[in-house]
Amino acid sequence: MRKQKKVKDSYVIMTELVLPNDTNTLHNLMGGRLLHWMDIVSAIAAQKHSNRIVVTASVDNVSFSESIKLGNVVTLEANVTRAFNSSMEVHIVVNAEDIPSGKRFKSNEAYFTFVAVDQLGNPIDVPESIPETEEEIHHYERALQRRQLRLVLAGRMKLSDAPELMTIFDIKESKE
């Protein structure tokens, strides 16, 4: 039987202060720096879940809803939403805060996928993830569709082999 771990046990929170070296010429946080921070926080969550070295396998769409400014405090929260064989999907939420004004806003949200590896870099099995809260269950249930979409877009799976994904688009399987 596969080992199990609760989703909440992979939860990580990371806080960063946006300094001049983190910004572009408009004094906004550079997207690459934010992606770097997101990769770190999500890798830690995946490591906590798997107790293994992990490597980034994919990054879903990352959209920037509002600029993060010089001097803002950025809070990144991450946890494993679902574990498959050796891969884990991690959900990241990014909030920013201008402490002097008291303004706090959600800037980004994304899913990263990690693969646990052994000392030789070979994929290794990870524990099953057990969701408990309503939000954890929601992310867990939709994770299979997101995984199938990633695999179809990467050319590693045929759409006809992705039944959960086909339900999103209301695609009927052809009998030809």
Secondary structure, 3 states (H helix, E strand, C coil): CCCEEEHHHHCEEEEEECCHHHECCCCEECHHHHHHHHHHHHHHHHHHHHCCEEEEEEECCCCCCCCCECCCEEEEEEEEEEECCCEEEEEEEEEEEECCCCEEEEEEEEEEEEEEECCCCCECCCCEEECCCHHHHHHHHHHHHHHHHHHHHCCCCCHHHCHHHHHHCCCCCCCC
